[in-house]
Structure formats: structure tokens, C-alpha cells
Amino acid sequence: MTRGRPRTFDPEQMLEQAMQVFWQRGYEATSLQDLLAATGLSKSSLYQTYPSKRALFEAALRHYCAQRRRELRERLQAASSPRDFLRAWLLCALEEECDGGAPRGCMLANVASEFSQADPQIAALLRGGIEGLRQVLVEALQRARACGELETAADVEVLAGYLLCVMSGLRTQRKAGASPEALRATIEVALGCLR
């Protein structure tokens, strides 16, 4: 029995390209043609790797979650202080990649809005992605407490959830056209709660 032709593409790069399309357009609005154009693959090559658009979407969402968590952890390691890391992270809501001048926001938030809780499998992926980000924030808050930047006795798990809610609100406000000055003021209020 002869083996099929070896892959002539980088699966990781293909997944990144597909992720960018889903992030920009959402699941429903992304067509097979969009995915083929973005990845440069033929239909057969795409389906040899992922049996359906849904399977590719789920893989792209997992890729996004792992990528964001890794980037966040790297930023925490490189930050001059935990508080500086938290400020820079919140300020990212003002500087995120835009598509045609409109902010794309967070893929997790976009998927949550598109699917709500109607799809248990997607809801589980979302919970896992958010939990991964929350754990990095918990680590930052623990470091802040250890170096005296966080004096409140509030539970760091609760504070991490609070920061995720603040970030979600910042992104929503940005999409709605709030001024950068107003959002920066909100960030300072949020950081003021972390004393």
C-alpha cells in the first residue's frame, strides 16, 4: 500500500491563518472560500487536516487561547513590576489590532457573543480559555501582594475575575467608540481598587 503525498504546508501556520479569519469574521460569516483564500490550501488539503469547518474553528479557538495565555505570561515575566504588567495589559484594550479601522476585540469575547451558551462544547472551550487568562492574572496579583503593591486583603481569585470584567468592558466601550482618554481614566480607577 502506498502512502499519500506528504504535507507541503505548515499546519501551525495554517491554523494561525484560519484563526485570523475566524477572529475577524466570526464562525457563521466565515465561508470555506474565506478559509481556502487565507490558508492558500486546496479543499482536499484542508479537509485532510480538519474534517469540517467546525473542527477547524475549534482548533483555531484553542490555538488563540494558548497563544494569548503564553503572550500574557511572557509579558508578566518581562514586566518591571506586577502593577506595571496589569496597567499595560488593561491598556492593550486601547491598542488591539484593528480591521479596517474597527477594533476586533478579543476572540474569546467575540465567540462568546456569537454562540452565547447555546453550544456546550464551545462554552467549555471558552471557559477553559478564560480560566487560562485568569490564572496568569492571579499569579500577577500574588506577586503584587508579595512585593507590597497589593495591600488589600481581597481574594486574588476574585480580583482576577474583576480585572477580566474590566477588560471586557473596556473592549466593549472601545468598539462602541469611547474615547481613549475616557478608557484610560477607567483603567486608573480600576487600578486604584488594587491598593
C-alpha positions in Angstrom: 0.0 0.0 0.0 1.4 3.4 -1.0 1.5 6.3 1.3 -0.3 9.6 0.4 1.7 12.6 -0.6 3.4 14.3 2.4 2.0 17.6 3.6 3.6 20.6 1.9 2.3 23.2 4.3 3.0 24.1 7.9 0.0 23.1 10.0 0.7 25.7 12.7 0.9 28.5 10.1 -2.3 27.2 8.5 -4.1 27.2 11.9 -2.8 30.8 12.6 -4.2 32.0 9.2 -7.6 30.3 9.9 -7.7 31.8 13.4 -7.2 35.3 11.9 -10.2 34.8 9.6 -12.5 33.4 12.3 -11.3 36.2 14.6 -12.1 38.8 12.0 -15.4 37.4 10.6 -16.8 35.1 13.2 -17.8 31.4 12.7 -21.0 31.8 10.8 -19.8 34.6 8.5 -16.6 32.7 7.5 -17.0 30.6 4.4 -14.9 27.7 3.1 -13.7 30.0 0.4 -12.5 32.5 3.0 -10.5 29.8 4.7 -9.1 28.5 1.5 -8.1 32.0 0.4 -6.4 32.7 3.8 -4.5 29.5 4.0 -3.7 29.0 0.4 -4.8 25.4 0.6 -6.9 23.3 -1.6 -10.2 22.0 -0.3 -8.9 18.5 -0.1 -5.7 19.5 1.8 -7.8 21.5 4.3 -10.2 18.6 4.9 -7.4 16.1 5.2 -6.2 18.1 8.2 -9.6 19.1 9.6 -12.7 17.1 8.7 -15.0 20.1 8.9 -15.2 23.9 9.3 -16.4 23.3 12.9 -13.3 21.2 13.7 -11.0 23.8 12.2 -12.8 26.5 14.2 -12.5 24.7 17.5 -8.8 24.1 16.8 -8.3 27.8 15.9 -10.1 28.8 19.1 -7.8 26.5 21.2 -4.8 28.0 19.3 -5.9 31.5 20.2 -6.4 30.7 23.9 -2.9 29.0 24.1 -1.3 31.9 22.2 -2.9 34.6 24.4 -2.1 32.8 27.6 1.6 32.3 26.5 1.9 36.0 25.5 0.4 37.2 28.7 2.7 35.0 30.8 5.7 36.3 28.8 4.6 39.9 29.4 4.3 39.2 33.1 7.8 37.8 33.2 9.3 40.8 31.4 7.4 43.5 33.3 9.3 45.7 35.7 6.6 45.1 38.3 3.3 43.3 38.6 1.4 46.6 38.8 3.0 47.8 35.6 2.1 44.5 33.9 -1.6 44.9 35.0 -1.6 48.5 33.7 0.0 47.5 30.4 -2.5 44.6 30.0 -5.5 46.8 30.5 -4.1 49.5 28.2 -4.0 46.7 25.5 -7.7 47.2 25.1 -6.9 50.6 23.5 -4.2 49.3 21.2 -5.5 45.9 19.9 -5.3 45.0 16.3 -7.9 46.7 14.2 -9.5 45.5 11.0 -10.4 48.3 8.6 -10.3 50.8 11.4 -12.7 48.9 13.7 -11.3 47.1 16.7 -11.6 43.3 16.5 -11.5 42.9 20.3 -10.9 39.6 22.0 -11.7 36.4 20.0 -13.0 34.8 23.2 -15.4 37.6 23.8 -16.4 37.6 20.1 -17.1 33.9 20.2 -19.0 34.2 23.4 -21.2 36.8 21.9 -21.8 34.8 18.7 -22.5 31.4 20.4 -23.8 32.5 23.9 -24.3 29.4 25.9 -26.2 27.6 23.1 -23.3 25.3 22.3 -21.9 23.3 25.3 -18.7 22.4 23.5 -17.9 25.9 22.6 -18.9 27.1 26.0 -16.4 24.6 27.5 -13.6 25.9 25.3 -14.5 29.5 26.3 -14.4 28.6 30.0 -11.0 27.0 29.5 -9.6 29.9 27.6 -10.8 32.4 30.2 -9.5 30.3 33.0 -6.1 30.2 31.5 -6.0 34.0 31.3 -7.4 34.3 34.9 -4.6 32.1 36.2 -2.0 34.5 34.8 -3.8 37.4 36.4 -3.9 35.5 39.8 -0.2 35.0 39.5 0.4 38.7 38.8 -1.8 39.7 41.8 0.1 37.2 44.1 3.3 38.8 43.0 1.9 42.2 43.6 0.9 41.2 47.1 4.3 39.7 47.8 6.2 42.9 46.8 3.8 45.3 48.6 2.0 46.6 45.5 -1.3 45.0 46.6 -2.3 45.6 50.2 -6.0 44.8 50.1 -7.0 41.6 51.8 -9.4 40.8 49.0 -9.1 37.3 47.5 -6.8 37.4 44.4 -9.1 35.0 42.6 -11.9 37.5 43.0 -9.7 40.4 41.9 -8.6 38.5 38.8 -12.3 38.0 37.9 -12.9 41.7 38.5 -10.0 42.6 36.1 -11.3 40.3 33.4 -14.7 42.0 33.7 -13.0 45.4 33.5 -11.1 44.3 30.4 -14.3 43.0 28.8 -16.0 46.4 29.5 -13.1 48.3 28.1 -13.2 46.4 24.8 -16.9 46.8 24.5 -16.6 50.5 25.2 -13.8 50.8 22.6 -15.9 49.1 20.0 -18.7 51.5 20.8 -16.4 54.4 20.2 -15.4 55.6 23.7 -12.5 58.0 23.7 -9.1 56.7 24.7 -9.0 59.4 27.4 -12.2 58.1 29.0 -10.9 54.5 28.9 -7.5 55.5 30.4 -9.4 57.1 33.2 -11.4 54.0 33.8 -8.2 51.9 33.9 -6.8 54.2 36.6 -10.0 53.8 38.6 -9.7 50.0 38.3 -6.1 50.0 39.3 -7.0 52.2 42.2 -9.1 49.4 43.6 -6.0 47.3 43.7 -4.3 49.0 46.6 
